[in-house]
């Protein structure tokens, strides 16, 4: 029995049509502009800038102790209305 018959019997074909529906290109473009790729290089620069703000007190502190987000891997960072998403 083909898998399409199974989905048809369960009434799921409309769901797959929904997934293949229209793409709202303007909405995607609007959100895409607000995204940044945050790499290890960016994390290092962010850390160095924070340490330089107050060398005596900030030297040797971790990212979290400095109020920065922990960096574990390259990530896509997005902001929406001023809040990180």
N, C-alpha and C positions, 0 to 999 in steps of 0.2 A: 504494500500500500504506500503510495507516494506521500511524503510529508505534507504536501499542499492539501491533500484530502483530509488529513488529520486536523489541520488548522481550519479548514472549511467546515468540518463537522462540529468543531467547537466554537465556530463563529468568530474566529480571530482574523480573518482576511481583511476586514475593515480596519483593524488595528494596524496591520502592516501598511495599508494604504495611507493611514494617518502619518506613520513614520516617514514615508516617502513623499509626504506632502510638500507644500511650498516652503521655501526657505526665505526668511525675511531678511534680505540682503542689507537693507538700510540699518536694521537693528543690529545685525552682526557687525557691520562696519563701525557703528557707534560704539559698541562695547570693545571691539578689537583695538581701537585707538587708545583705550584706557588701560591696556595691558602692557606689562613690561616683563621681560625675561630677566630673572635675578640669578646671576651666576656666582661662583666662588669669588671671582674677581670683584664683583659688585659688593659682596659681603665683606671682603677684606678692606675695600675702600671705605665702606660705611663704618666699619669698626675703627679703622685708623682715624677717620674724621672725628669720631666720638671721643677717642682717646686724646687727640690733640686739643679738644675743647678745654680740658683740665688735666694736663700731664701728670701732675703730682698725685691727684686723687684717682685718676682713671687707669693709670698704667697697671697692667697685670690682672685687671678684672675681666671676667667673662662677658660674652655678648649679653647674656641675660642680666647680669649685674649692672650693665650699662643701660638697660632698658630697651635693648634691641631684641628682635625675634631671633630665636635659635635658627642657625642655618645648617641643614643636613644634606640638601641636594638642590640642584638647579630647579627653579620653580617659576611658574607664571604667576605674577602678582597683578592684581587688578584692584582698582579703586572705583567705588561708586558713591557719588554724593559725599565724598570726603572720607568714607570709611573703607578700610581694607577688606577685600572679599577673598 
